[in-house]
């Protein structure tokens, strides 16, 4: 399948093909839900998504790898080295790292603004020194770089049926929704890293503090007030999903099954957390395998139906850009349901 993806995307240089293949491997190994959804995209668009994921994964591993004995200062230097590689790659100065080669090529092909990558790295650097947030407003500033820009990077790859700037806020919201879900699912692991992404104002509203969370994580004991905090955080997360939902209909029809599948699977993690009694400090909640399979099959059916409709309408296969795309996408009516 990798060869087919690369050929469809018009990626022929052997070194560049190897770089994209490396990114695809990262996505397959580490981004289970993300990789599953990516398989529903037209083959020519998948390499770009693999490159974007590979870059985000690399930076995240520098910051968060619990198996590494690297100090915060050493991790900071690694992030600076990554940023230098990124700048070299974007300037066409021959970056040596495969992930950067693929990312720089994707950025050029799809006209992705480099500020999205620098904003992302700024948030990654803050993780080395910031262990908590006072409010959702403060957390939101962090998530602009760590999550919203991921959605913004994806918009040119996915394509839109509305002006790109109209779809962008919904895409940013979906990136934030996904990350809020990760924060809830991984709250115990993040505490082990010295971080808590639940705002202090939320904890205070339910009569607990960070120390109580650390006590629960350390002892395995439960506290009803902590459960209330987690339930409130899940409700906030669901509201962000609702805000993001209209954005799916703004995407190119061939991209909607992919994003819809990711939407259903990620929001389904909140259902799993609720079913587990909000025990995320003590175990990771996952979407049952049977549920994942049902959602994936539904996404596949939708993807096949969209491509068949395109063929009937004589639009031919979906082609990825071989050079920088036009500044404004073609605008056609929005009529398909988002979900």
Secondary structure, DSSP 8 states (H G I E B T S, - for coil): -HHHHHHHTT---HHHHHHHHHHHHHHHHH-HHHHHHHTTS-HHHHHHHHHHHHHHHHHHHHHH-TT----HHHHHHHHHHHHHHHHHHHTTS---SHHHHHHHHHHHHHT--THHHHHHHHHHHHTTT----SSHHHHHHHHIIIIIHHHHHHHHHH-BSS-HHHHHHHHHHHHHHHHHHHHHHTHHHHHHTT---S-HHHHHHTT--HHHHHHHHHH----HHHHHHHHHHHHHHHHHHHHHHGGGGGB-HHHHHHHHHHHHHHHHHHHHHHHTTS-TTTS-----HHHHHHHHHHHHHHHHHHHHHHHHTT--S----SS---SS-------S---
